[in-house]
Amino acid sequence: MEFIFLKNFKTLKSQYCCPVRPKFEYAFQMWNSYTMTNIKHIESVQRRATRFILKSDDEYLVRLRKLCLLSLENRRFIADVVFFCKLINNHNHLALDHLTLDSTVCFCRNADRGYTLRRMDTLNLLPCHSRTNLLKFSFINRIVGEWNCLPPDVR
């Protein structure tokens, strides 16, 4: 007996987006992987799901476009920036100090260093020095690179 609701790709898409995808996106600002092997492994779940939903062997980006989905990597980037923006503007219950692993972690803008050059972007953030991969790839250091890549009018 074949189920009729499994033929509709909108139903299959909702079956993936509601219970499965949130499992991969829960609190990933803190546990986000930095190795390409793990990133590809996580993304492979969505690759397999889109192939199953559309029942086609199109390219991954084509399948995402057909389903109006973003890749998990893009969703993590957007969520990181939104979370950080909420932290900076105090729209969150967390303070920025609670996210640092060490009390000596510096987190300042270029303008706070005491000098600015004509072409220096004063909205850029400075990453803190880290000796270990734990701090180097933590949310605080990761978001500095992502934040500095954004255009100034978005920041």
N, C-alpha and C positions, 0 to 999 in steps of 0.2 A: 504494500500500500504506500503510495507516494503522497507526501503532504503538499497541499497546494500552496500554503503560505511560504514554503521554502523556495518557490520559484520567483517570488517577487523580490527584486534586489533591494528595495527600500526597507523591507522587513529584515532582510539579512544584514543590511547596513546598521539598522537600529540595534539588532542583536549583537553586533560587534561594538558599536559606539557606547552603548549603555553599560553592559556588565564587564566587558573585556578591557577596553582602552583605559578606563579609570584606574585599573589595577597597575598599569604601567606608569601612570602619571601622578600617583599619590605621593606627595611630599618629595618629589624628585629634585627639588631645589637643594635638598640636603644629601641625597644619596646618588645623585646623577653620576653616571659612569664617564670616565674620561678616555678609556681605551677604545680604539676603533673596533676591536673585536667584540666588545660588549655592546657598543652602539649598534653595530650591524646585526648582532644577535637579537637585540630588542626590536629593531626595525623589521627583522625577518618575520615577526609575528604579524605585523600589519601587511607586509608583502603577501604572505600566505592568505590572510583574510580577504584582501582585495581581489586576489586571484579566485578565491572561492565564491565571493559575492557576485562578481561579474562573469565568472566562468569563461575567462578569456586569458590568453597568454600575451596580452599587450605589455608594453613597457610599464614599469612601476609608476612613473610620473604620469603617464597617460591614464592609468587606472585611477590614480588619485584625483586627476582632473575630472574624470567622468563621475566619480562619487562625491566631488566637492569636498575632499579631505585634504588636510595638510600632513606632511610627513611628521613622524613623532619627534624628529630632531628639530624641525621648525616650530612645532608646538612647545617643545621644551625651551627654545630660545625666547619665544614670545612670553611664555609664562614666567621665565626668569626676569625679563625686563619689567613686566607688569608688577611682579612681586617686589622687585627692588625699588621701583617707582613708588609703590605704596609704603615701603620702609622709609624712604627719604622724606616723603610728605606726611609721615605719621598717620597714615590711614590704616595701620595695622596694629595689633596688640603687642607686637614684638618691638624691641628697641634694637638699633643697629649694633649696640655694644654686646648684646646677648648672642649674636651670631659669630663673633670672633672667637677663635680658639685660644688666643693668647692676649694678655692685657697690653702687650707692646705692639700690637698690630696697628699700623697707621692707616688711615683711610681719609685722604684729603684731596682737595681739588688743586689744580695747578696754581690757582690764585692764592691759595693758603700758604704757599711755600715762601712768600715774601717778595717775590719778583715776578714780573710778567714781561714777556716779550711781545712785540707787535703782532706777530703771527701765531702766538701761542693761544690755543683754545683754552679759555678759563674754565670751561665746563668739564674738561677731561679729568678723570680720576686717576690717581696713582696707585698701582698695585703695591702691596707690602712685600717685603723681602721674605722669602720662605726657603727653608733648608730641606724640607721634606715634601713628598708628594701629597701627603694628607692636607697640608696647608696650601700648597701650590695649586691644587685642583679643587679646593673647597669653593663653596658658593661665593664667598666674598671676593676671592681673587678671580674666579671665573667671570663674575658679573662685571668686573672692571673692564675687561677686554670687550665684552658684549656692549656695555654702555658707551665706551669710547668709539665704537664702530657706528653708533647711531648718528644721524645728522643732527646738528646743533638745534634746529628748530623743533625736533621731536623731543630732545632732552629737556 
